Structures are given as C-alpha cells and as structure tokens.
Amino acid sequence: MRSIFATFAVVALAASSFALPSADTAYIAELDKRVSPTNEVSVKSKTNFCLIVPKNKHTNVGDSEHPGGMTTWCTSSAKTSSKQGTIPSDFFKSGKVSYKSGKGKNGKKYAQLTGCINPSKIDRLNPKDAGGQYDSSGGAGGKGNPQGSVCTGYKHYVELIEPAGPRACIRCCDDPADCPTNKDTQGCPSVIPGNYYNCA
C-alpha cells in the first residue's frame, strides 16, 4: 500500500514540475494577444497619434489594401517601435487639425482627429489619390483592414486618408456604432463628423 502511495506522489510531483503556474499561463496568453507595432493606431492628442499608411512609397490607399501592403507611422511622441515610420510634425496643416474625445452614441468613449493634411510629407502617399479607408472591423469577415489591426486603448477604429482632399481622419472607439465601416466611399465628413476647415 505504501509503495502505491509513493508512486502516486512521484507522478504528481513530476507532473507539477511541468505545469505552469496560473499567473504564467495568463501572461503567455496575454503575449499571444499582442499586436505587431506595424499593425496598430493610436489617438491621444493633436501631436500624439499613429496611423496606418501604405507600406510602399507613392501608393494609392486602395492599392495598399492587401496583406503586407500596409504599415504604421507615428508622430515621434507616439512611436513605440523602430519598425514604425515617423509622421512629421507638419503632416497636418498648421492650425487645421482638431482633436476631440468624449462619449459616443451609446455612452461609450471615443477619441478622434480630423483635419487638413500635407500629403507630400509622407512619401508613402500619392498626393493625387482620392484615398481610402483602414479599419479594425471591416474587410473580409469583419477582421479589419489591415486584418487584426487595433487602436491602442480602444476596441475599434476607423481611419480615412484622402490625399487629394487633402484631408485625413481617424476615430478610435469602444462602440462599433461610433466607428462605421460601411461608408468608406463617402469621405471623412460622413464617416467621422468633425472640423475639416474647408480643406483645399
């Protein structure tokens, strides 16, 4: 009888040595959820934000919408990785960018940037391009465009860059109703109401 208990004890001890503590398991699960720094956006202020842009130079937004065709560029204060491009401080025209945050249609938080841009300041853009949309919840199967992209601190986002506008807009939100993805051909003012300063 004693030898049976001893055997069970040895087996249990061996099994426990290979088992990860629950805290470690949770940590690994969290690591799995991490998003590439080239697949995320953020909106914290007029000077602290990240956008999805075409990965290759002088590319129309619509032509970039395929796996591997997009990447993240950030202002210097928003960059979290050397893999991210740098948005110059004059990408949004001086005095023609608006930051707004608050509660959306159903009381959930959002933050947004709207305004006029200098498209030539980011060499990934084609200044004559009518533009297009990136988002976290549209695209094939609602998995986003680029797929799996996120906005830091929020559940959803929608972004439009319209170089020929010349304007851009981005909104991060917790309620998908505040980040519609079904108006991508209607332009920034329809998707993200805000101040666009009669961009021209």
Backbone as CSV, one residue per row, in Angstrom:
resi,resn,N_x,N_y,N_z,CA_x,CA_y,CA_z,C_x,C_y,C_z
1,MET,0.833,-1.205,0.000,0.000,0.000,0.000,0.866,1.252,0.000
2,ARG,1.942,1.195,0.839,2.826,2.344,0.939,3.513,2.630,-0.401
3,SER,3.897,1.569,-1.115,4.584,1.765,-2.397,3.670,2.393,-3.439
4,ILE,2.355,2.077,-3.379,1.396,2.668,-4.316,1.302,4.167,-4.089
5,PHE,1.181,4.553,-2.797,1.109,5.977,-2.481,2.386,6.701,-2.893
6,ALA,3.515,6.035,-2.700,4.798,6.630,-3.080,4.867,6.856,-4.584
7,THR,4.339,5.869,-5.336,4.324,6.000,-6.797,3.479,7.186,-7.231
8,PHE,2.264,7.301,-6.621,1.390,8.429,-6.947,2.050,9.759,-6.611
9,ALA,2.751,9.804,-5.511,3.415,11.035,-5.081,4.486,11.452,-6.080
10,VAL,5.255,10.467,-6.552,6.304,10.758,-7.528,5.701,11.267,-8.831
11,VAL,4.616,10.606,-9.289,3.946,11.016,-10.527,3.393,12.432,-10.394
12,ALA,2.762,12.717,-9.255,2.185,14.037,-9.033,3.265,15.107,-9.010
13,LEU,4.382,14.797,-8.356,5.484,15.745,-8.283,6.063,16.020,-9.672
14,ALA,6.208,14.976,-10.468,6.736,15.133,-11.824,5.798,15.975,-12.678
15,ALA,4.497,15.719,-12.540,3.515,16.473,-13.324,3.544,17.943,-12.950
16,SER,3.679,18.220,-11.646,3.667,19.611,-11.207,4.886,20.370,-11.693
17,SER,5.983,19.670,-11.894,7.201,20.343,-12.347,7.084,20.813,-13.788
18,PHE,6.150,20.202,-14.548,5.952,20.612,-15.941,4.781,21.576,-16.091
19,ALA,3.987,21.747,-15.042,2.815,22.613,-15.115,3.219,24.052,-14.833
20,LEU,2.699,24.994,-15.608,2.973,26.396,-15.378,2.004,26.948,-14.354
21,PRO,2.445,27.786,-13.470,1.526,28.440,-12.549,0.497,29.227,-13.341
22,SER,-0.688,29.408,-12.765,-1.764,30.075,-13.487,-1.371,31.484,-13.900
23,ALA,-0.576,32.172,-13.084,-0.146,33.524,-13.432,0.702,33.512,-14.702
24,ASP,1.591,32.508,-14.817,2.430,32.402,-16.013,1.590,32.078,-17.234
25,THR,0.603,31.216,-17.055,-0.285,30.854,-18.160,-1.018,32.086,-18.673
26,ALA,-1.509,32.905,-17.739,-2.213,34.129,-18.121,-1.275,35.084,-18.849
27,TYR,-0.035,35.155,-18.388,0.946,36.040,-19.015,1.224,35.618,-20.453
28,ILE,1.370,34.306,-20.662,1.623,33.794,-22.014,0.424,34.059,-22.917
29,ALA,-0.779,33.883,-22.372,-1.982,34.159,-23.157,-2.006,35.626,-23.573
30,GLU,-1.566,36.495,-22.662,-1.528,37.921,-22.976,-0.490,38.211,-24.060
31,LEU,0.641,37.522,-24.005,1.660,37.689,-25.042,1.114,37.323,-26.415
32,ASP,0.298,36.273,-26.455,-0.272,35.821,-27.723,-1.184,36.873,-28.332
33,LYS,-1.771,37.723,-27.472,-2.710,38.728,-27.950,-2.012,39.986,-28.473
34,ARG,-0.723,40.092,-28.208,-0.014,41.300,-28.602,-0.043,41.481,-30.115
35,VAL,-0.177,42.736,-30.503,-0.275,43.080,-31.914,1.058,43.653,-32.376
36,SER,1.404,43.390,-33.611,2.628,43.952,-34.172,2.570,45.476,-34.120
37,PRO,3.670,46.134,-33.795,3.678,47.597,-33.769,3.422,48.221,-35.137
38,THR,3.483,47.413,-36.179,3.184,47.918,-37.520,1.736,47.646,-37.920
39,ASN,0.921,47.278,-36.930,-0.480,46.967,-37.212,-1.401,47.592,-36.168
40,GLU,-0.995,48.774,-35.667,-1.806,49.441,-34.659,-1.819,50.944,-34.883
41,VAL,-2.892,51.563,-34.429,-3.017,53.014,-34.474,-3.242,53.518,-33.055
42,SER,-3.180,54.826,-32.884,-3.489,55.424,-31.583,-3.895,56.871,-31.796
43,VAL,-4.698,57.386,-30.877,-5.124,58.788,-30.914,-5.127,59.310,-29.486
44,LYS,-4.138,60.125,-29.155,-4.052,60.683,-27.799,-4.099,62.209,-27.782
45,SER,-3.669,62.833,-28.855,-3.708,64.293,-28.950,-3.396,64.698,-30.389
46,LYS,-3.367,66.008,-30.638,-3.034,66.512,-31.974,-1.613,66.149,-32.386
47,THR,-0.771,65.925,-31.407,0.640,65.657,-31.693,1.089,64.264,-31.279
48,ASN,0.165,63.466,-30.785,0.493,62.114,-30.316,-0.497,61.134,-30.933
49,PHE,-0.118,60.546,-32.063,-1.025,59.630,-32.759,-0.244,58.754,-33.734
50,CYS,-0.866,57.646,-34.109,-0.326,56.728,-35.118,-1.400,56.446,-36.153
51,LEU,-0.996,56.292,-37.390,-1.906,55.987,-38.492,-1.406,54.782,-39.277
52,ILE,-2.346,54.083,-39.894,-1.992,53.078,-40.895,-1.787,53.816,-42.215
53,VAL,-0.722,53.485,-42.924,-0.432,54.091,-44.231,0.048,52.993,-45.179
54,PRO,0.090,53.268,-46.481,0.669,52.277,-47.394,2.118,51.968,-47.009
55,LYS,2.512,50.727,-47.173,3.880,50.326,-46.815,4.902,50.801,-47.839
56,ASN,4.491,50.837,-49.097,5.407,51.223,-50.170,5.225,52.686,-50.564
57,LYS,6.260,53.274,-51.104,6.235,54.684,-51.468,5.250,54.980,-52.597
58,HIS,4.647,56.187,-52.500,3.800,56.741,-53.562,2.719,55.752,-54.008
59,THR,2.012,55.209,-53.033,0.991,54.187,-53.294,-0.399,54.722,-52.972
60,ASN,-1.356,54.455,-53.831,-2.742,54.803,-53.532,-3.223,53.972,-52.351
61,VAL,-4.036,54.584,-51.499,-4.535,53.874,-50.320,-5.235,52.584,-50.729
62,GLY,-6.102,52.660,-51.732,-6.827,51.475,-52.175,-5.919,50.365,-52.663
63,ASP,-4.818,50.736,-53.301,-3.880,49.734,-53.818,-3.062,49.075,-52.710
64,SER,-3.038,49.694,-51.540,-2.269,49.131,-50.421,-3.060,48.099,-49.630
65,GLU,-4.344,48.001,-49.905,-5.232,47.174,-49.090,-5.138,45.694,-49.449
66,HIS,-4.003,45.117,-49.108,-3.782,43.680,-49.274,-2.778,43.263,-48.207
67,PRO,-2.723,41.990,-47.842,-1.789,41.551,-46.797,-0.356,41.991,-47.096
68,GLY,0.255,42.651,-46.141,1.623,43.124,-46.312,1.744,44.469,-46.993
69,GLY,0.620,45.048,-47.391,0.653,46.315,-48.122,0.531,47.553,-47.262
70,MET,0.354,47.364,-45.951,0.119,48.487,-45.052,1.065,48.421,-43.861
71,THR,1.280,49.572,-43.227,2.142,49.620,-42.043,1.731,50.802,-41.174
72,THR,2.417,50.983,-40.057,2.092,52.049,-39.107,3.157,53.137,-39.112
73,TRP,2.696,54.379,-39.166,3.560,55.540,-38.971,3.012,56.331,-37.793
74,CYS,3.901,56.894,-36.982,3.510,57.614,-35.765,4.253,58.938,-35.642
75,THR,3.663,59.862,-34.896,4.411,61.042,-34.505,5.503,60.592,-33.542
76,SER,6.532,61.403,-33.380,7.673,60.980,-32.560,7.274,60.654,-31.129
77,SER,6.286,61.360,-30.579,5.867,61.108,-29.196,5.010,59.861,-29.056
78,ALA,4.513,59.342,-30.175,3.638,58.164,-30.130,4.348,56.872,-30.502
79,LYS,5.537,56.963,-31.090,6.248,55.764,-31.548,6.594,54.832,-30.394
80,THR,6.360,53.543,-30.618,6.708,52.528,-29.620,7.714,51.525,-30.164
81,SER,8.068,51.661,-31.448,8.967,50.699,-32.071,9.724,51.345,-33.228
82,SER,10.945,50.888,-33.441,11.731,51.374,-34.577,11.168,50.868,-35.902
83,LYS,10.251,49.910,-35.836,9.617,49.382,-37.043,8.565,50.342,-37.594
84,GLN,8.168,51.309,-36.782,7.157,52.272,-37.202,7.816,53.462,-37.896
85,GLY,7.169,53.946,-38.959,7.660,55.145,-39.613,7.362,56.370,-38.767
86,THR,7.940,57.499,-39.130,7.750,58.734,-38.365,6.930,59.745,-39.152
87,ILE,5.815,60.168,-38.570,4.974,61.204,-39.160,5.570,62.558,-38.776
88,PRO,5.910,63.394,-39.746,6.477,64.708,-39.413,5.446,65.610,-38.740
89,SER,5.934,66.570,-37.992,5.046,67.436,-37.208,4.123,68.283,-38.077
90,ASP,4.480,68.484,-39.342,3.642,69.296,-40.223,2.812,68.464,-41.202
91,PHE,2.577,67.195,-40.865,1.703,66.380,-41.723,0.303,66.970,-41.741
92,PHE,-0.252,67.259,-40.559,-1.499,68.027,-40.506,-1.126,69.497,-40.646
93,LYS,-1.834,70.228,-41.461,-1.526,71.635,-41.685,-1.679,72.428,-40.394
94,SER,-0.818,73.406,-40.216,-0.814,74.224,-39.008,-2.175,74.877,-38.767
95,GLY,-2.712,74.659,-37.576,-3.991,75.254,-37.215,-5.190,74.603,-37.865
96,LYS,-4.960,73.496,-38.585,-6.072,72.856,-39.286,-6.206,71.385,-38.922
97,VAL,-6.083,71.098,-37.631,-6.314,69.750,-37.117,-7.075,69.874,-35.806
98,SER,-8.035,69.010,-35.619,-8.874,69.056,-34.429,-8.864,67.708,-33.716
99,TYR,-8.635,67.737,-32.404,-8.711,66.535,-31.559,-9.968,66.639,-30.708
100,LYS,-10.670,65.531,-30.593,-11.895,65.517,-29.795,-12.043,64.156,-29.140
101,SER,-12.492,64.140,-27.897,-12.793,62.881,-27.215,-14.065,63.072,-26.408
102,GLY,-14.713,61.962,-26.097,-15.949,62.063,-25.333,-16.715,60.763,-25.338
103,LYS,-18.043,60.887,-25.202,-18.935,59.735,-25.186,-19.690,59.680,-26.504
104,GLY,-19.815,58.479,-27.055,-20.469,58.305,-28.336,-21.966,58.102,-28.244
105,LYS,-22.546,57.524,-29.291,-23.994,57.361,-29.409,-24.615,56.618,-28.238
106,ASN,-23.923,55.618,-27.737,-24.454,54.808,-26.639,-23.673,54.991,-25.341
107,GLY,-23.001,56.121,-25.235,-22.327,56.459,-23.989,-20.943,55.886,-23.798
108,LYS,-20.386,55.269,-24.844,-19.044,54.703,-24.712,-18.002,55.667,-25.278
109,LYS,-16.764,55.545,-24.790,-15.722,56.524,-25.105,-15.239,56.445,-26.557
110,TYR,-14.772,57.581,-27.034,-14.115,57.646,-28.339,-13.112,58.797,-28.323
111,ALA,-12.198,58.768,-29.263,-11.265,59.877,-29.488,-11.032,59.976,-30.985
112,GLN,-10.870,61.191,-31.496,-10.728,61.345,-32.937,-9.831,62.515,-33.302
113,LEU,-9.298,62.443,-34.515,-8.560,63.534,-35.145,-9.182,63.787,-36.507
114,THR,-9.383,65.035,-36.847,-9.871,65.397,-38.178,-9.108,66.632,-38.644
115,GLY,-8.890,66.745,-39.938,-8.249,67.956,-40.414,-7.635,67.860,-41.793
116,CYS,-6.914,68.921,-42.142,-6.287,69.042,-43.451,-4.830,68.589,-43.375
117,ILE,-4.372,67.927,-44.416,-3.023,67.359,-44.399,-2.142,67.897,-45.527
118,ASN,-0.849,67.726,-45.331,0.151,67.937,-46.372,0.595,66.549,-46.831
119,PRO,-0.075,65.959,-47.815,0.209,64.563,-48.181,1.643,64.309,-48.624
120,SER,2.304,65.325,-49.137,3.681,65.137,-49.606,4.662,64.926,-48.452
121,LYS,4.222,65.155,-47.219,5.102,64.988,-46.063,5.311,63.522,-45.695
122,ILE,4.444,62.642,-46.196,4.623,61.195,-46.006,4.815,60.590,-47.390
123,ASP,6.000,60.103,-47.669,6.302,59.641,-49.028,5.573,58.364,-49.425
124,ARG,4.834,57.755,-48.504,4.033,56.568,-48.830,2.769,56.953,-49.589
125,LEU,2.376,58.211,-49.491,1.127,58.653,-50.099,1.342,59.204,-51.500
126,ASN,0.295,59.088,-52.306,0.253,59.691,-53.631,-0.644,60.922,-53.521
127,PRO,-0.109,62.134,-53.632,-0.900,63.347,-53.419,-2.151,63.462,-54.290
128,LYS,-2.188,62.766,-55.416,-3.349,62.848,-56.305,-4.391,61.770,-56.028
129,ASP,-4.124,60.916,-55.050,-5.019,59.800,-54.717,-6.272,60.302,-54.005
130,ALA,-7.434,59.838,-54.451,-8.688,60.211,-53.794,-8.794,59.607,-52.401
131,GLY,-8.033,58.542,-52.148,-7.950,57.995,-50.797,-8.747,56.736,-50.562
132,GLY,-8.803,56.360,-49.294,-9.499,55.144,-48.900,-9.511,54.983,-47.396
133,GLN,-9.959,53.825,-46.964,-10.232,53.589,-45.542,-9.472,52.392,-44.997
134,TYR,-9.005,52.532,-43.761,-8.458,51.431,-42.971,-9.332,51.306,-41.725
135,ASP,-9.451,50.098,-41.195,-10.297,49.924,-40.011,-10.008,48.602,-39.318
136,SER,-10.578,48.457,-38.126,-10.359,47.248,-37.325,-11.456,46.214,-37.482
137,SER,-12.592,46.615,-38.032,-13.745,45.712,-38.013,-14.398,45.502,-39.367
138,GLY,-13.832,46.063,-40.424,-14.370,45.850,-41.764,-13.591,44.764,-42.475
139,GLY,-13.508,44.880,-43.786,-12.743,43.896,-44.548,-13.385,42.528,-44.559
140,ALA,-12.683,41.551,-45.104,-13.194,40.185,-45.216,-13.476,39.594,-43.843
141,GLY,-14.711,39.174,-43.645,-15.092,38.540,-42.384,-15.110,39.471,-41.195
142,GLY,-15.053,40.782,-41.435,-15.065,41.740,-40.338,-13.819,41.688,-39.477
143,LYS,-12.700,41.229,-40.069,-11.456,41.079,-39.299,-10.522,42.280,-39.421
144,GLY,-10.989,43.294,-40.135,-10.194,44.503,-40.235,-9.412,44.625,-41.521
145,ASN,-9.001,45.845,-41.788,-8.209,46.143,-42.973,-7.207,47.236,-42.612
146,PRO,-5.980,46.874,-42.232,-5.389,45.537,-42.284,-5.944,44.590,-41.228
147,GLN,-5.951,43.312,-41.571,-6.520,42.299,-40.697,-5.811,42.284,-39.348
148,GLY,-6.619,42.255,-38.287,-6.072,42.177,-36.936,-5.556,43.487,-36.385
149,SER,-5.705,44.581,-37.121,-5.212,45.869,-36.636,-6.083,46.380,-35.495
150,VAL,-5.478,47.171,-34.614,-6.172,47.665,-33.423,-5.814,49.124,-33.165
151,CYS,-6.628,49.758,-32.322,-6.298,51.074,-31.787,-5.974,50.908,-30.310
152,THR,-4.834,51.384,-29.893,-4.397,51.258,-28.508,-5.417,51.871,-27.552
153,GLY,-5.906,51.046,-26.613,-6.827,51.535,-25.597,-8.291,51.509,-25.983
154,TYR,-8.590,51.056,-27.194,-9.975,51.009,-27.676,-10.244,49.675,-28.370
155,LYS,-11.527,49.394,-28.575,-11.914,48.127,-29.187,-12.020,48.205,-30.710
156,HIS,-12.216,49.406,-31.233,-12.424,49.569,-32.675,-11.776,50.865,-33.155
157,TYR,-11.584,50.962,-34.457,-11.169,52.238,-35.050,-11.572,52.264,-36.517
158,VAL,-11.652,53.469,-37.054,-11.835,53.675,-38.487,-10.984,54.882,-38.871
159,GLU,-10.316,54.786,-40.003,-9.390,55.838,-40.456,-9.536,56.028,-41.958
160,LEU,-9.586,57.260,-42.389,-9.574,57.571,-43.815,-8.448,58.551,-44.102
161,ILE,-7.708,58.291,-45.165,-6.712,59.236,-45.663,-7.107,59.577,-47.090
162,GLU,-7.283,60.866,-47.349,-7.727,61.351,-48.654,-6.732,62.408,-49.155
163,PRO,-5.597,61.964,-49.686,-4.536,62.897,-50.079,-4.989,64.021,-51.011
164,ALA,-5.855,63.706,-51.963,-6.308,64.730,-52.900,-7.283,65.697,-52.252
165,GLY,-7.757,65.387,-51.042,-8.736,66.182,-50.305,-8.358,67.627,-50.028
166,PRO,-7.202,67.933,-49.474,-6.327,66.945,-48.818,-6.689,66.864,-47.334
167,ARG,-7.194,65.724,-46.885,-7.640,65.608,-45.500,-7.462,64.186,-44.999
168,ALA,-7.543,64.052,-43.685,-7.456,62.741,-43.046,-8.291,62.769,-41.778
169,CYS,-8.696,61.592,-41.351,-9.488,61.495,-40.132,-9.309,60.105,-39.535
170,ILE,-9.381,60.036,-38.234,-9.321,58.756,-37.537,-10.147,58.867,-36.268
171,ARG,-10.875,57.812,-35.975,-11.616,57.740,-34.714,-11.397,56.369,-34.099
172,CYS,-11.058,56.353,-32.820,-10.966,55.121,-32.043,-12.145,55.108,-31.089
173,CYS,-12.755,53.940,-30.901,-13.982,53.889,-30.113,-14.156,52.522,-29.459
174,ASP,-14.999,52.483,-28.447,-15.345,51.210,-27.816,-16.626,50.619,-28.383
175,ASP,-17.465,51.466,-28.974,-18.729,51.028,-29.560,-18.598,51.059,-31.084
176,PRO,-18.796,49.934,-31.764,-18.670,49.932,-33.227,-19.616,50.904,-33.917
177,ALA,-20.704,51.278,-33.240,-21.633,52.242,-33.824,-20.973,53.601,-34.028
178,ASP,-19.918,53.872,-33.260,-19.208,55.141,-33.384,-18.082,55.084,-34.412
179,CYS,-17.808,53.902,-34.929,-16.751,53.718,-35.930,-17.308,52.956,-37.127
180,PRO,-18.236,53.566,-37.878,-18.858,52.855,-39.002,-17.850,52.511,-40.090
181,THR,-17.958,51.309,-40.609,-17.038,50.875,-41.670,-17.738,50.751,-43.022
182,ASN,-19.024,51.087,-43.066,-19.812,50.884,-44.286,-20.010,52.162,-45.102
183,LYS,-19.208,53.194,-44.816,-19.333,54.456,-45.552,-18.007,54.843,-46.206
184,ASP,-17.210,53.854,-46.523,-15.835,54.115,-46.951,-15.714,54.940,-48.221
185,THR,-16.761,55.002,-49.033,-16.688,55.798,-50.263,-17.304,57.185,-50.084
186,GLN,-17.783,57.480,-48.875,-18.483,58.745,-48.643,-17.584,59.855,-48.094
187,GLY,-16.370,59.510,-47.708,-15.432,60.530,-47.266,-15.453,60.810,-45.782
188,CYS,-14.403,61.485,-45.340,-14.220,61.760,-43.915,-15.429,62.398,-43.218
189,PRO,-16.002,63.481,-43.750,-17.088,64.137,-43.016,-18.290,63.233,-42.747
190,SER,-18.537,62.268,-43.629,-19.662,61.352,-43.427,-19.338,60.271,-42.407
191,VAL,-18.103,59.802,-42.418,-17.706,58.722,-41.514,-17.396,59.253,-40.122
192,ILE,-16.660,60.354,-40.068,-16.251,60.942,-38.789,-16.575,62.434,-38.818
193,PRO,-17.771,62.818,-38.411,-18.117,64.238,-38.375,-17.130,65.007,-37.496
194,GLY,-16.718,66.160,-37.980,-15.754,66.961,-37.226,-15.373,68.190,-38.016
195,ASN,-14.321,68.850,-37.595,-13.870,70.074,-38.247,-12.848,69.743,-39.330
196,TYR,-13.154,70.129,-40.552,-12.247,69.882,-41.678,-11.750,71.180,-42.326
197,TYR,-12.104,72.316,-41.764,-11.519,73.600,-42.146,-11.591,73.888,-43.642
198,ASN,-12.586,73.327,-44.325,-12.710,73.525,-45.780,-11.396,73.237,-46.497
199,CYS,-10.853,72.066,-46.212,-9.553,71.677,-46.769,-9.504,71.888,-48.277
200,ALA,-8.414,72.469,-48.723,-8.238,72.679,-50.165,-6.755,72.872,-50.450
